[in-house]
Amino acid sequence: MTKRELVKIISEATGTSRWMAYDIVDILLDSIAYLLAEEGRLTIRGFGTFVVKERAGRLGRNPRTGEVIRIPPKKRVSFKPSPKLIERLN
């Protein structure tokens, strides 16, 4: 699903304009990103938990030159669905 499709669904479900729904989606996504950056964890009851995890740095290889390079640690977001969400999907 694209952001545009999500905006359309929210707009139709709430009876608001697409511009208003677009703002709602933007605020929601920005809030999730902000909370993850600040807290490192966000739990939405009945939906699931987002957690920021750090992937360790490692050695890699440049595929063109074969040179060994150091790949720095990176943060990624992990999502664990709640039992209610899993039940709803099944």
N, C-alpha and C positions, 0 to 999 in steps of 0.2 A: 504494500500500500504506500502510496506517495503522500507527501504532505498536502498536496492539493486535494486528493481524495478524502483525507481525514478532515480537512476544512469543510468540504462539501457535506460530509456526514454530520458534523457538528452544527453547521448552518441549518440544515434541514431539521435536525432533531430539536434545536432550540428556537427555531423561527427567527434567527438573527440574520443579518446580512453576511455575505461571505467575507467582507472586510473585517467585520467584528469577530467572526469565527477565526479568521487568519490571525488577528491580534491575540485571541485567546490561546491558540495553539503556540504562537511564538512565545507568549509569556510563560506558558506551561513548560515548554522545552528549555527556555532560558533559566527558569527557576530550578529545574532538575539539574542542569549543568552547573549552576552556581552552587547548589547544595552539595553536589558530589565533589566539587572542587574544594569547598570549605570543610565539609564534614567527612567526606570519604565514604558515606553510606546514606542511602535513602530507602526507607521502608514505606510502602503504600499497602496498608492492610487490605486483604482480600485480593491483592494483585501480585505483589512480590517485592523483592529487595534488590536494589542496585548497589554494588560494592565496587570501589576503586581498588584494583590490585596492581602491584608493580611486578612487571616481568623483569627478571634478572638480566643484567648485561651478559654478553657472550661474545665469543669469537666467531666470525663468519668469514666468508671468502667472496671476493669480487669475482663474479662469473666471467667477466671479460678478460681480466688480467691474471686471475688466480691468486692475487695478493690477499694475504690474511689481514682482515680488518677487525677492529673492535666495534661491536654493536652496543650502544649504550642502553642502560635500563629504560624501560618505557612503562607508562601507566596505561591500563586498559580498564574497561568497565565490564563487570560480570553481572549477570541477572539470574536470580533464583526465583522461579515462580512460586506463589503461595499454593497451599493445598486446595484452596477454593478455586483458583484459576485452573489448576490441573484438572480438578473435578469438572469444571465447566467445559473444558476442551474435550474431555472424554465423555 
